[in-house]
Amino acid sequence: MLGGSGDLAEIQDELRSVKKALQTGTGYLGMQGENLQKYLLQLNEKENLMLSQQIQSLSVSAPAAGGGTNGSGVIAAPAAPSPGIPAKPPPPGEAKAFNRDDLASIVQHLCDYEAVPQECAKALRALSTLAYQDAAKIGNHDAAMQQLMRLLALHPEDVSIKQNAMRVLCNVAYDPVVATQKLATPQVLTALFREGAELPGEKDKGAAEAIIKAGEAAARIVAAETCPDGNNAATEMVLPEAESPLARFLLVACALDSTSQLMVPRLLSQMVANEVAVVDFFVARFVAVGTAAANAGTALGWLTLARVLASAEGIEGLAQSLVDRGCIRTAVLVMEQAAADAAAQLAGVEALSGLVGNRYSGLTAFAESGGMVRIEKSMATHTDAMMLQTKSIRAMASGVLWTMDVQRRAQYEPLRALTLTKQAMAAHMDNAELQQAGLEAISKYLDKLKCKTEVLQDGGEDLVKQSMTRHVNEKPVMLWGRNVLDALGVDSAWTPGK
């Protein structure tokens, strides 16, 4: 049984806590120093395994570096040694010299001195030079690439190793065939995301270069599909949509946290500016992998990435392309596949809100795709999910402002929305934000529907007064509550406590 998106998120949260403890010299679960470093390696191994399992389940067929496929079109696990295996001790005595112009000598040094960051960095620097001279040769050298990935796992916080490893990957990615066949794997792409998701601004020179090189490497991998070299027949893309380098890049992004996903719009912006990608093509790939991501247990990640893309600024045509390419419909389908996951439903509501925006075409697509029906079902199912309830209250109330034609196409039932709003308010009386959203929504229903009788049903007046009494110091709650009571014709002299 594959771990779900929740399991992966927990591991990634713990990884961040352990890294912070190592950086500050504090303890974590009673562990410090070497023991904590070993625990970090074990967590890295778990994360890599879960990422590989999720991506493998998508039945995509480009071979992994050194591994190829397993014969059924599924990416085989990389043959690199497990990063959970501690670094082997270096040979006794002073570090031996190596031939910087000889690949075999460099790889041997990387393996012999894998426990010594300084020696690893020197050998990786030499390897990056060779990769610049002959990207295909280095990219196709399985032992070199496997050891590079192992060193990144063994020394995740060493800036010099990350800097030079990213140089290697960036140079190797110049070859479009290598980029497509060797680098478009969960292991490599995850490493690039980990490094490239940060902003280089406040980093030291080495860390900043590592971040920039990771972004460049990822861009070259994606560009091997989106803008292949017309003079090289081997770079022509013949893979199905869900099996392309861009699709693999997006699927890995779906398995990562929202902070790491911020690399995606930054990368797209750079590629569009450099004329190596077209927004519409990029969006088409993203929409195409939606169902596959949900099947792999990363529905939450896909919906979160949809929200990230919908809110991205400075990429001309992106918002409209997301609508035109059917991203709203796909988001609804992904939400349906993850109907039992409250976190995925919340991400879906937020994504749909961003995708619709203030565009009539977005609203039409939302209505015709059953978006409002999906939100209503999410709200009715996950009554304990407070933030989901709050967002859904606002989304449902927005429908009362639509034209009758749009409401009909959306199968929107405003009185049903009113009932769910009142139920949510009663269940979460202590939450001021939800109470404000609920009272504002009821005010809209009263204004547009003239539904005083329905609001008063089942103790509606007492519900409003209870909300105001509980949050007497919350000005928005008091204002919207008074607005509702006035519309209901309640004595305007009533105040909480009387």
C-alpha positions in Angstrom: 0.0 0.0 0.0 1.5 3.3 -1.0 1.8 6.1 1.5 -0.8 8.9 1.0 -0.1 12.6 0.6 -0.6 13.0 4.3 2.2 10.5 5.1 4.6 12.3 2.7 3.7 15.7 4.2 4.4 14.4 7.7 7.9 13.1 6.6 8.7 16.4 4.9 7.6 18.4 8.0 9.8 16.2 10.2 12.7 16.7 7.7 12.5 20.4 8.1 12.4 20.1 11.9 15.5 17.9 11.9 17.4 20.1 9.6 16.6 23.1 11.8 17.8 21.2 14.9 21.1 20.4 13.1 21.6 23.9 12.0 21.0 25.4 15.5 22.7 22.6 17.4 19.6 21.8 19.4 18.2 18.3 20.0 15.3 16.5 18.4 13.5 13.6 20.0 16.5 13.3 22.4 19.0 13.0 19.5 21.9 15.3 18.7 25.1 15.3 16.6 25.9 12.1 14.7 22.8 10.2 15.9 20.6 13.0 14.6 22.5 13.1 11.3 21.8 9.4 10.8 18.2 10.0 11.6 18.1 12.7 8.9 19.5 10.2 6.4 16.8 7.7 7.3 14.1 10.3 6.8 15.6 11.2 3.4 15.4 7.5 2.4 11.8 7.3 3.4 10.9 10.4 1.5 12.8 9.3 -1.6 11.1 5.9 -1.4 7.6 7.4 -1.1 8.2 9.8 -3.9 9.5 7.0 -6.2 6.5 4.8 -5.3 4.0 7.6 -6.1 5.6 8.4 -9.4 6.0 4.7 -10.3 2.3 4.2 -9.8 1.6 6.5 -12.7 2.9 4.0 -15.3 5.2 6.4 -17.1 7.9 5.0 -19.2 11.1 7.1 -19.6 14.0 5.1 -18.0 15.5 6.2 -14.7 19.2 7.0 -14.6 21.0 3.7 -14.4 17.8 1.8 -13.9 15.6 1.9 -17.0 12.0 0.5 -16.7 10.8 -2.6 -15.1 9.4 -4.0 -18.3 5.9 -2.9 -17.7 6.4 0.8 -18.5 6.9 1.8 -14.9 10.0 3.7 -13.8 12.4 1.3 -12.1 13.9 2.4 -8.8 17.4 4.0 -9.4 20.2 1.6 -8.8 22.1 4.1 -6.6 23.0 2.9 -3.1 20.4 3.8 -0.5 21.1 7.2 1.0 20.1 5.6 4.3 23.4 3.7 4.3 26.0 5.8 6.3 29.0 7.1 4.4 31.9 4.6 4.5 35.1 5.7 6.2 37.8 7.2 3.9 41.1 5.4 3.3 43.6 5.9 6.1 46.1 8.7 5.9 46.0 11.9 3.9 43.6 12.2 1.0 45.0 10.8 -2.2 45.3 13.0 -5.3 43.1 12.2 -8.4 43.4 13.0 -12.1 40.9 15.8 -12.8 40.9 15.0 -16.4 40.1 11.3 -16.0 36.5 10.3 -15.3 37.3 7.0 -13.7 39.7 8.6 -11.3 37.1 11.3 -10.3 34.4 8.7 -9.7 36.7 6.6 -7.6 37.6 9.6 -5.5 33.9 10.4 -5.0 33.3 6.9 -3.8 36.5 6.6 -1.6 36.0 9.9 0.1 32.2 10.1 0.3 32.4 10.8 4.0 34.7 13.8 3.5 32.7 16.8 2.2 35.8 18.8 1.1 37.1 16.0 -1.0 33.7 15.3 -2.5 33.3 19.0 -3.5 36.7 19.0 -5.2 35.9 15.9 -7.2 32.4 17.2 -8.1 34.0 20.4 -9.3 36.2 18.4 -11.7 33.2 16.4 -12.8 31.3 19.5 -13.7 34.2 20.6 -15.9 34.1 17.3 -17.7 30.3 17.6 -18.0 30.7 21.0 -19.6 33.0 19.4 -22.2 30.9 16.3 -22.9 27.5 16.3 -21.3 26.4 13.0 -22.9 29.4 11.1 -21.7 28.9 12.2 -18.0 25.1 11.9 -18.1 25.3 8.4 -19.4 27.9 7.3 -16.8 25.6 5.6 -14.4 28.2 5.2 -11.6 29.0 8.9 -11.6 25.4 10.1 -11.6 24.4 7.6 -8.9 27.2 8.7 -6.6 26.4 12.3 -7.2 22.8 11.7 -6.0 24.1 9.7 -3.0 26.4 12.6 -2.0 23.4 15.0 -2.1 21.6 12.6 0.3 24.6 12.1 2.6 25.4 15.8 2.9 22.1 17.7 2.4 23.3 20.8 4.2 26.8 21.1 2.7 26.8 24.2 0.5 29.9 23.3 -1.5 28.6 19.8 -2.4 25.2 21.2 -3.4 26.8 24.0 -5.5 29.1 21.6 -7.5 26.5 18.9 -7.8 24.0 21.4 -9.3 26.8 22.5 -11.7 27.1 18.9 -12.9 23.4 18.5 -13.4 23.1 21.8 -15.1 25.9 21.0 -17.5 24.6 17.4 -18.2 21.2 18.8 -18.9 22.6 20.6 -22.0 22.2 17.3 -23.8 18.5 16.9 -24.6 18.6 13.1 -24.9 20.3 12.8 -21.5 17.9 15.3 -20.0 14.9 13.3 -21.3 16.1 9.8 -20.6 18.4 10.2 -17.5 17.4 13.3 -15.6 13.6 13.3 -15.9 13.3 10.9 -12.9 11.8 11.4 -9.4 15.1 11.2 -7.7 16.8 13.9 -9.8 13.8 16.2 -10.1 13.2 16.1 -6.4 16.8 17.1 -5.7 16.4 20.0 -8.1 13.2 21.1 -6.4 14.7 20.9 -3.0 17.5 23.2 -4.1 15.7 25.4 -6.6 12.6 26.2 -4.6 14.4 28.8 -2.5 15.2 32.4 -3.5 18.9 33.2 -3.9 18.6 36.8 -2.7 19.9 36.4 0.9 22.1 33.4 0.4 25.9 33.4 0.3 27.5 33.1 -3.1 27.8 29.3 -3.1 24.3 28.7 -1.9 22.9 31.2 -4.4 24.7 29.6 -7.3 23.3 26.2 -6.3 19.8 27.5 -6.4 20.3 29.2 -9.7 21.9 26.1 -11.3 19.1 23.9 -10.0 16.6 26.1 -11.7 18.6 26.1 -14.9 18.9 22.3 -14.9 15.2 21.9 -14.4 14.5 24.4 -17.2 16.8 22.4 -19.6 15.1 19.1 -18.7 11.7 20.6 -19.4 13.0 22.5 -22.5 14.2 19.1 -23.9 10.5 18.6 -24.6 9.1 22.1 -25.0 11.8 23.4 -27.3 14.0 20.5 -28.6 16.9 21.2 -30.9 15.6 20.9 -34.4 19.0 19.7 -35.7 18.9 16.7 -33.5 16.4 14.1 -34.5 16.9 12.2 -31.2 15.3 15.0 -29.3 12.0 14.8 -31.0 9.2 14.1 -28.5 7.2 11.0 -29.2 6.1 10.2 -25.6 2.4 10.4 -24.6 1.4 13.5 -22.6 1.6 11.9 -19.1 5.1 10.4 -19.9 6.9 13.5 -21.0 9.7 15.3 -19.1 7.4 18.2 -18.3 4.7 15.8 -17.0 7.3 14.1 -14.8 8.5 17.4 -13.5 4.9 18.4 -12.7 4.1 15.0 -11.0 7.1 15.4 -8.8 6.0 18.9 -7.9 2.6 17.4 -6.9 4.3 15.2 -4.3 6.1 18.2 -2.7 5.0 20.9 -0.3 3.5 24.2 -1.4 6.8 26.1 -0.7 8.8 23.9 -3.1 6.0 24.2 -5.7 6.7 27.9 -5.9 9.6 26.9 -8.2 7.1 26.0 -10.9 5.7 29.4 -11.8 9.2 30.9 -11.4 10.6 28.4 -13.9 7.7 28.9 -16.3 8.2 32.7 -16.2 11.8 32.3 -17.0 11.2 29.8 -19.8 8.5 32.0 -21.4 10.8 35.0 -21.2 13.6 33.0 -22.9 11.2 31.7 -25.5 11.8 28.1 -24.7 8.2 27.3 -23.5 4.7 28.3 -24.5 2.2 28.9 -21.7 -0.6 27.0 -23.3 1.6 23.9 -23.9 2.8 24.0 -20.2 -0.8 24.3 -19.0 -2.0 21.4 -21.2 0.6 19.1 -19.6 -0.4 20.2 -16.1 -4.1 19.5 -16.8 -3.2 16.2 -18.4 -1.5 14.8 -15.3 -4.3 15.8 -12.9 -6.1 12.5 -12.8 -2.8 10.6 -12.7 -1.7 12.6 -9.7 -4.9 11.8 -7.8 -4.5 8.1 -8.6 -1.0 8.3 -7.1 -2.2 9.7 -3.8 -1.1 13.3 -4.6 -4.5 14.9 -5.2 -3.7 17.5 -2.5 -0.4 18.3 -4.2 -2.0 18.8 -7.7 -4.8 21.0 -6.3 -2.2 23.0 -4.3 -0.2 23.5 -7.4 -3.3 24.5 -9.3 -3.8 27.2 -6.7 -0.2 28.3 -6.9 -0.4 28.6 -10.7 -3.8 30.4 -10.5 -2.3 33.0 -8.2 1.0 33.5 -10.1 1.7 37.0 -11.4 3.6 38.3 -14.3 3.0 35.3 -16.7 0.9 36.7 -19.6 -1.9 34.4 -20.7 -1.5 31.9 -17.8 -4.8 32.6 -16.0 -6.9 32.4 -19.2 -5.0 29.3 -20.5 -5.8 27.5 -17.2 -9.5 28.1 -17.9 -9.4 27.4 -21.6 -7.5 24.1 -21.1 -10.0 22.7 -18.7 -8.2 23.1 -15.4 -11.4 23.9 -13.6 -13.1 20.7 -14.7 -10.0 18.7 -13.8 -9.9 20.3 -10.4 -13.4 19.2 -9.7 -12.7 15.7 -10.9 -9.5 15.5 -8.7 -11.6 16.7 -5.7 -14.1 14.0 -6.4 -11.3 11.4 -6.4 -10.1 12.7 -3.1 -13.6 13.2 -1.6 -12.6 11.7 1.8 -9.6 14.0 2.2 -10.5 17.3 3.9 -7.2 18.9 3.2 -7.6 18.1 -0.5 -11.1 19.6 -0.5 -9.8 22.8 1.1 -7.0 23.1 -1.5 -9.6 22.4 -4.2 -11.9 25.2 -3.0 -9.0 27.6 -2.9 -7.8 26.5 -6.3 -11.3 26.9 -7.8 -11.6 30.4 -6.4 -8.2 31.4 -7.9 -9.0 29.7 -11.3 -12.3 31.4 -11.6 -11.0 34.8 -10.5 -13.0 37.7 -12.0 -13.3 36.1 -15.4 -16.8 35.3 -16.8 -15.3 32.4 -18.8 -14.0 31.1 -15.5 -17.4 31.4 -13.9 -19.0 29.6 -16.8 -16.5 26.8 -16.7 -17.0 26.5 -12.9 -20.8 26.3 -13.3 -20.8 23.8 -16.1 -18.1 21.6 -14.4 -20.2 21.1 -11.2 -17.9 23.2 -9.1 -20.6 24.5 -6.8 -22.1 21.0 -6.3 -18.6 19.7 -5.4 -18.1 22.4 -2.8 -21.6 21.7 -1.3 -20.7 18.0 -1.0 -17.4 18.8 0.6 -19.0 21.1 3.1 -21.7 18.5 4.0 -19.1 15.8 4.4 -16.4 17.5 6.4 -18.4 19.3 9.0 -15.4 19.3 11.4 -13.0 21.0 9.0 -13.3 24.5 10.2 -11.2 26.3 7.5 -12.9 24.2 4.7 -16.3 25.3 6.2 -15.3 28.9 6.2 -14.0 29.0 2.6 -17.1 27.0 1.5 -19.5 29.4 3.2 -17.9 32.3 1.2 -17.9 30.3 -2.1 -21.5 29.2 -1.7 -22.7 32.7 -0.9 -21.1 34.1 -4.0 -23.6 32.2 -6.1 -26.5 34.3 -4.9 -25.1 37.2 -7.0 -25.0 35.2 -10.2 -27.6 35.4 -13.0 -30.4 32.9 -13.0 -28.9 31.2 -16.1 -25.5 30.6 -14.4 -27.3 29.4 -11.2 -29.3 26.9 -13.3 -26.2 25.6 -15.1 -24.3 25.3 -11.8 -27.3 23.5 -10.2 -27.0 26.0 -7.4 -29.5 25.8 -4.5 -29.1 28.9 -2.4 -31.5 27.8 0.3 -29.5 24.6 0.7 -26.4 26.8 1.0 -28.1 28.8 3.7 -28.9 25.7 5.7 -25.3 24.5 5.5 -24.1 27.9 6.6 -26.3 27.9 9.7 -25.2 24.4 10.5 -21.5 25.3 10.2 -22.0 28.4 12.4 -23.7 26.3 15.1 -20.9 23.7 15.0 -18.1 26.2 15.2 -19.4 28.9 17.4 -16.0 29.7 18.9 -14.4 30.6 15.6 -14.7 34.3 14.8 -13.6 34.1 11.2 -16.2 31.4 10.4 -18.9 33.4 12.2 -18.1 36.5 10.3 -18.2 34.6 7.0 -21.5 33.0 8.0 -23.2 36.3 9.0 -22.0 38.0 5.9 -23.4 35.1 3.8 -26.8 35.2 5.6 -26.9 39.0 5.0 -26.5 38.3 1.2 -29.2 35.7 1.2 -31.6 38.0 3.0 -30.9 40.8 0.6 -31.2 38.8 -2.7 -33.7 36.0 -1.7 -35.8 37.8 0.8 -35.7 34.6 2.8 -36.5 35.8 6.2 -38.7 32.8 7.0 -35.9 30.3 6.1 -33.3 32.2 8.1 -35.5 32.2 11.2 -36.2 28.5 10.9 -34.5 26.2 13.5 -33.6 29.0 15.8 -32.0 31.3 13.3 -32.4 34.5 15.4 -30.9 32.8 18.5 -28.0 31.6 16.3 -27.2 35.1 15.3 -27.5 36.5 18.8 -25.3 33.7 20.2 -22.7 34.5 17.6 -22.7 38.1 18.5 -22.6 37.4 22.2 -19.7 35.0 21.9 -17.7 37.5 19.8 -18.8 40.8 21.3 -15.3 42.2 20.9 -15.0 41.2 17.2 -16.1 44.3 15.2 -16.8 42.5 11.9 -19.0 39.9 13.6 -21.0 42.6 15.5 -21.5 44.7 12.3 -22.7 41.8 10.1 -24.7 40.4 13.0 -26.5 43.7 13.5 -27.1 43.8 9.7 -28.8 40.4 9.8 -30.9 41.2 12.8 -32.1 44.5 11.2 -33.1 42.6 8.1 -35.0 40.1 10.3 -36.8 43.0 12.0 -35.4 42.3 15.4 -35.5 45.1 18.0 -32.6 47.4 17.1 -32.0 48.1 20.7 -30.9 44.5 21.4 -27.3 44.2 22.5 -25.4 41.1 23.7 -26.0 40.2 27.3 -29.5 41.6 27.4 
